[in-house]
Structures are given as structure tokens and as C-alpha cells.
């Protein structure tokens, strides 16, 4: 499940989620939620634990890849398989 969907299901604000995950600001949290910023492994573990596994490390990775494809497509130029589904 995407982090955004988890937050909406929990009826939490960006600020509440930032505090839950130990982040300094709602904007910082929002950047992780959209994939604009890649979360470090320790933060991903906090997210997985705090969401009771509803948001996984793979979910976070896919969110980041989606953001990169939309905003930095040049990073994928010439790559044949860039998604787990395409690699199968």
C-alpha cells in the first residue's frame, strides 16, 4: 500500500504522520509520501513498523521509482526493464 493511502485510511494529517515517524516537518514527510525524496533504510523500517507492515519497503521503492519516471525520465533512458513487473 502506498504511504498516502495508508495515511488517508488512518485519517491522519501530514503533520501527525511526520510526528509518528519522527520527522521534523510535514513537508519532509510529504516528500517521502510522494517519492520526491528517498527514505533511508532506517526510516523505511520505522514506516513499516508503525504501519504494521501495511506499507512495505517495496511500496516505498515503487513510489520513488514512480516519482523519478514522472519527474526525471532521463534516468531511465535506454533501460529495458525498470519495474519489478517488467523483469518477470
Residue pairs with C-beta under 8 A, 6 or more apart in sequence:
1 9
1 51
1 54
1 55
1 56
1 59
2 33
2 55
2 59
2 63
3 17
3 32
3 33
3 47
3 51
3 55
3 59
3 60
3 63
4 33
4 34
6 51
6 54
6 55
7 14
7 17
7 33
12 20
13 26
14 26
14 27
14 29
14 30
14 33
15 26
15 29
17 23
17 26
17 29
17 33
18 24
18 25
18 26
18 28
18 29
20 50
21 29
21 43
21 46
21 47
21 50
22 46
23 29
23 32
28 37
30 36
31 37
32 39
32 43
32 47
32 60
33 63
34 63
34 67
35 63
35 64
35 65
35 66
35 67
35 68
36 67
36 71
38 64
39 47
39 60
44 57
44 60
45 57
47 55
47 60
48 55
48 56
48 57
58 84
62 83
62 84
65 82
65 83
68 75
68 76
69 76
69 82
76 82
80 86
81 87
